[in-house]
Structure formats: structure tokens, C-alpha cells
Amino acid sequence: MTMAANSSTGETRTCPHCKSTILKSSIACPACHHFLRFEAIKSGKPAPLVFQPLCVKGTIRQPASEGRYEYSVFVAVYDDRGEEISRHVVAVGALGLAEARTFKVWVEIYGAEGIALERPSF
């Protein structure tokens, strides 16, 4: 992966609409999909997605023969040394008899302004 030096790469800000922490370079909020910059309204396009290195989808089902279960959904990010950078509770809830929930987690990689990216081979 080739990257040019850019001091603003990785900086964050708060979305004025939904208050999520997002990348400063975002022209549309990935959480609420509101446009954040005028050039996005003109072009109608968010930053180009370079690739999606992770996508996991799973479903949990509550058996009809058992009582209610509760669940918590967590997301944790670790650095290359295995140290936890951040951990968040994304959602909590309960499943009634014969209910199901589907969860999907993914990571999107975008080309930041002024950075040339080559898609890594896994």
C-alpha cells in the first residue's frame, strides 16, 4: 500500500446531524447518510470506495421452546500489536419466542484526498 504524507488523514469530527464520530474527510456521513460538504451535493457522490476487506453477516434465532434471551452487540478495534484502540456497544435488545435478529458488520476503505492507494492482496 502506497500512501503520501497527509497530516489530516485519520482526523475525526462529529456529524452535525446524528452526532456520530466520522472521518473529517467524509463528504457524507456513513451513519445517517446526510451530505456534509457542498461538493457532495453538486456531484451527488460520496468518496469512492476502494475496497471492502471485511464483511460478516449472521443471524441469531430464539427457539420457540425457551424463554426470552437478551443480546449485546460489540465492536472492538485493535492495533497491530493486539492492543485495543476502541470498544463500543452498538446495540442491545431482547429476543422473544421464535424471534430472530440479523447482524452485519463491515469495514470500508476509502481513498483519502491526496493519497494513492493500491488494493492489497490478501
Helices and strands as residue ranges (DSSP letters): E 12-14, E 21-23, H 38-43, E 49-61, E 69-78, E 84-95, E 100-110
